[in-house]
Amino acid sequence: MIIGLAAITREIVIACRQIGQAVSDTYAAFVASTIINPNTGTFYVDKSLDEGDARYLVEAAVRKIFSRGDPSVETLRLQAIYDAAFLDQARKLQKEAKQRGDQQAKLTKEIASSGNQQDQKQSKSSLDDFDFLASLYRKVFQLLLLRAGVIDKPIATKDPAVEREVAAALESVFPRVGLRPFISLTPAEREAQLGELCSIVLGIRLFNQHVRKGGVGLTKIDQTQVEEAKKFETELQKDIWAVTELCNSFSDILMYAGIAPSALNDGLADKPLQAGENSPVPPEVFDQVRRELLYQRQHLSYLMSLHEDVATSAERLQKACAALHEELGELEALIGLQSSVPKSQVYPRFDSLARLYQTCLATHAWLTSRQKLADILRQSKKDYGPKPSVDLLRSAQQQKLINPMSFLLMHKDDEGPPPMSGDPTETPIRLTLETTPEFLQLPLDFQGFCIWSIVKQRGLLTPGNPALGVVKYKGRFCVFAHEKALEDFMQAPEKYFLSIRTACLRSPELIHLLRLHSDFPRPLCSTCCSAQRKPIALH
């Protein structure tokens, strides 16, 4: 009997619940997708499973889930929770927009096609039918309530004050006597006029709100929302600085704490050291620190991606809000104390007000959804926030002061000849700012981390330095932390690509962090990981 991942996920959720811990389907699938089959050296979910393999996978996944405090498990948990929330927020916004859009589209279509009979006799009958015209006018009014009433709710709410204001604006802009020429238009022309009408009425209500004579039910957009967005952006930047400092501390330990002071004085300065060799730090401690760094790097990656989204949205909100209030001020000056103003002067401004307001509203809703993601990251930090050992960090910083380049001693020796590429004619190409016009737009693979450090320095995640150049190989763009790393990769690129795959099998959480989903189609719950945000461009 062949058993699929969905069935395995259900069994894991049930088993965890029976033991006393509730887990989501997403997290259960994440963990199940990272269990290695010891007989094949690959993930269990890479192939169809029989009942025996499925039972072992469920048991192994449950044991892993209950390994709370283990950096690798906590990283997977963070990935599952954050990405599930990311998708949930996106789906919620889409659902609300679709729900409202479907209502508006249905009404618009009914109005645009009303009285559009095939023969002139039926059309003339519709034009003279009072009940038909009254019904059509009510539909136009209902459409306005959806698009110019309480527009930030997925379902229109009834409010007498809103209805009175919308009715007055409708009668002013599009009186009932205008229905006959409206019916004579084509459906496409009617839809265009309905769109203009909705924008104008919304603009009227926004102006009424501005002069404190209406606008009931409309969310007020002012400097308050802009200041909240900027505050949110600043808080995220502070979080980034704090986590960056932690990442630097963990990196220093991995790069320097493993070198005994005597190593530089014992003729070993020109020889690479293995973990534990001439080192005061046991290999298992290094592995713990490496995995804790990986957790912090994932946390930092989410923060940076979130900050980029928030900074862009905050700037868009600020510009749209400023333009909105500038338009309101100019419109107020134009109308002044005049009893009437030509429609040709005010209607385009009402339309502009509506468009700017809708931009502000949509951007503010997006920022609100990002706030929930930030709350998840902060809660995760409270639940599990590994910090570097004070003693190890002090030792590392002392070694760093003595010889800043001594970290090059801590890397693995090559084991045998490097494997050949599948295409021996393909060679790595070093791209620089001087030789590549689109250099600053190059997408960095592996999230901009140096793959030499991952392979050579016990899985150390170190950001690459694009100033050294970007190496293109097999359609991927790689950056490196220092010149030696770049040169080594240029000599044997395929070896590093294969070693990265091995590193991901050893630490499956790297797949998601480095965005290597295409290399591992099934692991890490591809349905959840499909919400891939754009990578952070480190150059």
FENFEN-V333529 format. One line per field, one symbol per residue. psi: psi as a letter, one per 40 degrees, with the letter a starting at -180 (. if undefined). A space follows every 50 residues. Layout:
# FENFEN-V333529
psi=???
This chain:
# FENFEN-V333529
psi=hhhidddddddddddddddehhiiddddddddeehhhddeeiidediiha dddddddddddddddefhehdddddddddddddddddddddddddddddd ddddddddddddehefididdddddddehdddddddddddddddddeebg eeidhhihhddddddddddddddgideedddddeiidddddddddddddd ddddddddddeffafhehhhhadddddddddddddddddddddddddddd dddddddehidedeeffedehiiihehfhehidddddddddddddddddd dddddddddddddddddddddddddddddddddddbeidiihdedddddd dddddddddddddddddddddddddddddddddhgiiihddddddddddd ddgdeededgiiiigiiiiiidgeehiihhhiddehdfdeehhhiffeih ddddddffehhhhigedeihhhhfeihiiididddddddddgdddddddd ddddddgdeddddeffdddgddifgdddeeghiiihhe.
